[in-house]
């Protein structure tokens, strides 16, 4: 077992199973919660994330294949994606590569939103390039929704992540993400309008 990430809600580690590298996401116990409530929450969130991963895959978005969901132990065993995190890739890539990757990102987000899937943590840390495909990972904060507000929040989070991590190529990234998004999601203009409203609310709150 090799731990690759330890977060507040879960740990990620790899194991070898049938000579294959498997990623395990295990939701950890919370001592500050009542035991019975903690067990219910962790089981529900494990089940829900697995459902989101499968639904995203069914609508054409690349996600890790799920091999097993152990609700009792609150574990999801899934495919380990061997690739490059988009976070590390974008800042060193040439213009054409940035345009292609961001266009693919936009199309995939459009597919998610078209199928009422809100990712909840859209950052380039949660996207992996493998071959010519962008894999979306970590749907732990996601949900099923048809609210324009949620989709606007999803995209606004991505914009802020780009501005923080890829500020030198922000405009290039965003332009191509929106291009791909509009091609996949018929309500894209409504979502983009909502993003502006969200930004105004944030600026007002900071005053």
N, C-alpha and C positions, 0 to 999 in steps of 0.2 A: 504493500500500500504506500502510495506517495501523495501526500497532501499538497495540492497546488493552490488552494485558496481557502482562507478562513474568514468568514464574515460574521455579522451580528446574528443572522438568521440561520445560516447553513455553512457546512464545510464541503469543499469539493476535493475529491481525491480519485486517483486512478488505481485500478486493480487489473490483474491479468486473468482472463476467463476464456477457456478454450483457445489458448494461444493468441488471444485478441486483447488489445488494450481497451478497457472500459472506463468510462467516467461515471462516478457515483456522486450524486448530490444528496446529502443527508441533512435534514432539518434538525437542529440541535435543541435539546430541552432548555426551557427557560425556568430557572429556579424561582423567579419573582412572580410567576403565574401559578394559580391553583392547578395542581397536577392534572385533574380531569379536564379542565378547560384547555390547558396546554396541549394535551394529547389530541383533543378534538381539533384544535386550530392547526396543529402540525399535520395531521392526517388530511384535513380538508385542503390545506394549501398544497400539499404534495399531490393529491388527486387533481386539483384544479390546474396546477402547472403542467402536469402530464397531459391533461386534456387540451390545454392551449398549444403545447408543442405539437401534438398530433393534428389539431385543427389547422395550425399554420402550415404544416407540411401538406395537408390535403388541399389547401388553396394555392399551392404552388410556390410557397416560400421554403427555402432550404433550412431545415433545423436538424439537430441530431436525432437519429432514430432511437426510439425507446425500446429497450429490451425487457425491462421489468419494472413494475411499480410495486414497492413493498410498503403498503400503507401502515402496517403495524410498526415497522422500524422507521417509517417516514423517509424512505430512500427511493430515488429514481436512478436506475441503471440505464445508461445511454451510450450512444456512439461517441467516441473521443474524436474530435475533429482536428486532424493534423493540417494546420494552415497558419496563415499570418493574421494577427489581429489588425483590423483596419486602423486602429489608433496608431500603431507603429508604422504602418505602411504609407498612409496618406502624406505625411510631412516630407517623405523622402522620394515620393513617386514623381514622374514627369507629368506634364499637364494632361496629355491624352489619357494616361492611366487614371489620374484623379477624376477626369470627366467620366470615364467609363464606369469606375467603381461607384461614384456618387449617383450616376444615372440608375445603376442597378439597385442601389440602396433605396432610391425614391420609388422605383417600380415595386420593390418588395413591400415597402411600407404601404403603398397604395393597395396592394393585394390584401394585406392584413386588414386595413380599414374597410375595404370593400366587403370583407367577410366578418365584419363586426368584432375584430380583434384589436384590443388596445394593449400595446406591449408594456408600457409603464416605465421602462428604463432604456429608452433609445439613446445609446451613446455608442461611439465607435469602439469602445472596449467590449461591447456585447455583439460585435460583428466580426466574423472570421472569413477571410478570403481563402478558399481552397479551389485550385484550378481556376475556372471561370465563374464560380458561384460564390455568392455571399451567404454565409450561414448566420442566422440570427439565433442567439443563445440567451439564456436567463430570462424566462418569462415569469419570474417569481413575483413581480409586482403587477402582472397583467390581469386582464379581465375581458369578458365579453361585453361589448357595449355598442350602441348605435348613436351615441351622443356626439354631436359636432364638438362640444366642449372638450370631451376626452381626446378626440383626435387632434384637436388644436393643442392641447397640453402635451400630447405625445411628440408632435413635431416641434413645438416650442422648446421642449427639453433637448431635443437633438440640436436645434439651432444654438442654444446656449452652450452645449457641450462642444460644438464645432468652434464657437467663438472663443472658448476657453483653451482648447487643445490645438486647434488648427487655424488660428486667427489670420495667419498670413495668406491662407487660401480660402478663407471663409466664403467670399462671394462666389468664387468658382465652384466650390462644393455645393453651396445652397442652390445656385442656379440650376445645376444638373440634377440635384435631388428633386427639386420642384418639377423639373421637366419630366422625369420618370414618374413622379407621383401623379401628375395630371393625366398621364396616359392610362393609368390604372384605376383611378378613383373619380367617379363622376361628380362627386361633391367636393372636389379639391378646392375650388374657388371659395366655397363657403367656409372650409376649414382654414384657408389662408387668411380670410377676413377675420375669423375668430382669433387667430394668432395675434393679430394687431391689437385686438381688444384685450387679450391676455397681457400683452406687453404694457399697455396703458395702465392696466390695473396694478401691475407690479411696480411701475414707476410711481404711481400715485401712493401706493402703500409704503414706499421708501421715503416719502417726504415727511 
